[in-house]
Amino acid sequence: MNRTPQDIIIKPILTEKSSAGIEAGQYTFEVDRAATKTEIKAAVEKLFNVKVLSVNTSNFEGKMKRQRYSLGRTPSWKKAVVTIATEAKDSSFLGKGGKTTKLPAKYKTSIEEFGFGQ
């Protein structure tokens, strides 16, 4: 089953605690419950054009809620904390005539979409 990155990453989680991790390059997302760490890594790299270093996930069970006389449960969900490379390194190689040629880094160092930024 092929899933698009938009199917895997549901929404960003913007809390006080997750905002503190942005300086260290850690971004928090709500993801699909069936998504694996490798799928989450590929989705974030494709959507935001960043280099992902690690992915940490945790599952949360829904809470029991009561509305008047009946009991219900909120949906269960999965959270992923994604650490990205914040230092872009320029790569260099030897070109024609033995001259050193530099290439700029092809990845961004932060995620500005969805209100993330520094």
C-alpha positions as CSV (number, residue, x, y, z in Angstrom):
1,M,0.0,0.0,0.0
2,N,1.5,3.3,-1.1
3,R,0.8,6.2,1.2
4,T,1.7,9.8,0.5
5,P,3.7,11.9,3.1
6,Q,0.5,13.8,3.7
7,D,-1.2,10.6,4.8
8,I,1.6,9.8,7.3
9,I,2.1,13.3,8.9
10,I,-1.3,14.4,10.2
11,K,-0.5,17.7,12.0
12,P,2.2,19.4,13.9
13,I,1.9,19.6,17.7
14,L,2.5,23.1,19.0
15,T,2.8,23.2,22.7
16,E,5.1,25.0,25.1
17,K,7.3,21.9,25.6
18,S,7.5,21.1,21.8
19,S,8.4,24.8,21.1
20,A,11.3,24.5,23.4
21,G,12.8,21.7,21.4
22,I,12.8,23.6,18.1
23,E,16.1,25.3,19.0
24,A,17.7,21.9,19.3
25,G,16.1,20.8,15.9
26,Q,13.4,18.7,17.4
27,Y,9.9,19.0,15.8
28,T,6.8,17.2,17.1
29,F,4.1,15.8,14.8
30,E,0.9,13.7,15.2
31,V,1.3,10.8,12.8
32,D,-0.7,7.9,11.5
33,R,-1.0,5.1,14.1
34,A,0.3,2.5,11.6
35,A,3.3,4.5,10.4
36,T,6.8,3.2,11.2
37,K,9.9,5.3,12.0
38,T,11.3,4.8,8.5
39,E,8.1,5.9,6.9
40,I,7.9,9.0,9.2
41,K,11.6,9.8,8.3
42,A,11.0,9.6,4.6
43,A,7.8,11.7,4.8
44,V,9.4,14.5,6.8
45,E,12.4,14.6,4.4
46,K,10.1,14.7,1.4
47,L,7.6,17.3,2.8
48,F,10.1,19.8,4.3
49,N,13.3,19.1,2.4
50,V,15.4,18.6,5.6
51,K,17.8,15.9,6.7
52,V,16.3,13.8,9.5
53,L,18.8,12.4,12.1
54,S,16.4,10.4,14.3
55,V,12.7,9.7,15.0
56,N,11.2,8.9,18.4
57,T,7.6,7.7,18.6
58,S,5.1,7.1,21.4
59,N,1.5,5.8,21.3
60,F,-1.2,7.4,23.4
61,E,-4.4,5.6,24.3
62,G,-7.7,7.5,24.1
63,K,-9.1,8.9,27.4
64,M,-12.4,7.9,28.8
65,K,-14.9,10.8,28.6
66,R,-18.4,11.1,29.9
67,Q,-21.2,13.0,28.2
68,R,-24.2,13.1,30.4
69,Y,-25.2,9.4,31.0
70,S,-23.0,7.6,28.5
71,L,-19.3,6.8,28.5
72,G,-17.1,7.2,25.5
73,R,-13.4,7.2,24.5
74,T,-11.4,9.8,22.6
75,P,-9.4,8.5,19.7
76,S,-6.0,6.9,20.3
77,W,-3.1,8.7,18.5
78,K,0.7,8.5,17.8
79,K,3.3,11.2,18.4
80,A,6.6,11.5,16.6
81,V,9.5,13.7,17.7
82,V,11.8,14.2,14.7
83,T,15.3,15.5,15.1
84,I,16.7,17.2,12.1
85,A,20.3,18.3,11.2
86,T,20.6,22.0,12.1
87,E,24.1,22.5,10.7
88,A,24.3,22.4,7.0
89,K,27.7,21.4,5.6
90,D,28.9,22.5,2.2
91,S,30.4,19.7,0.2
92,S,33.5,20.2,-1.9
93,F,35.1,18.2,-4.6
94,L,38.0,18.5,-7.1
95,G,36.9,19.9,-10.5
96,K,38.6,20.3,-13.8
97,G,42.2,21.4,-13.5
98,G,42.5,20.3,-9.8
99,K,40.4,23.3,-8.6
100,T,38.3,22.8,-5.5
101,T,34.6,23.3,-6.3
102,K,32.0,23.9,-3.5
103,L,28.4,22.9,-3.5
104,P,25.9,24.5,-1.2
105,A,24.1,22.2,1.2
106,K,20.9,20.8,-0.4
107,Y,18.9,20.5,2.8
108,K,17.3,23.2,4.9
109,T,18.2,23.6,8.6
110,S,14.8,24.4,9.9
111,I,11.1,23.9,9.2
112,E,9.3,27.2,8.6
113,E,6.0,25.7,7.5
114,F,3.1,25.3,10.0
115,G,4.4,28.1,12.3
116,F,7.7,26.4,13.0
117,G,10.7,28.7,12.9
118,Q,13.4,30.3,14.9
